[in-house]
Amino acid sequence: AALSASTEGTTQQVTADYFTPPLVMTPVSRVHPTQRSPRGERTFHPRNI
C-alpha cells in the first residue's frame, strides 16, 4: 500500500497504525490492575494514561 501511496494521507495512516498500538499498549500494560504503579498502589490511575 505504501508503495503506491501518492498522497500524504495514506502515509499518515500507515504511520499511525505503526506508532499508535505501542503508545497505547505500553501505558495500559504499566497501569494494568495486575501490575503495581510506581507509588506501590494497585489502583488504575487515569492520570498515568
N, C-alpha and C positions, 0 to 999 in steps of 0.2 A: 504493500500500500504506500509506503514511504517513497518507494522508487518512482511511482507515477504521481506523487503528490506535487502539484504545481502551485497550490495555494498554501498560505501560511496557516490557515485554519486547521488543515489536516495535520500539519507538523505540531501545532499546539496540542491537538487532541492526542496524538501519539505520545508526546512528552508528558502530558497529564496522566496517561494510562501507565507510564513507567514510573513516574515520581509520586503520584497520588497514593497508591497502595502502601509503599514503605512508610510514608509520613503518617498515614492513618493507622497502620498496623503497629508501628513502634510505640506510640503513646498508649494505645489500648492495651498492649501486652504489659507495659510497665505499670499501668494504673489498674491492671486486672485485679478483681477482688481476691483472687488466689495469691497474687503477689503482694509484697509488703511495700508500702510507699516509703520514700526516704525518711519520713518522720517516724516510721515504725508503725503507722496506722494501717489497717486493712480496709479502710473506707474508700469509696470511689470519689476522688476529688475532681469535679469538672474543671477546676482551675488549672490542673496539670495538663488537661487536654488542650 
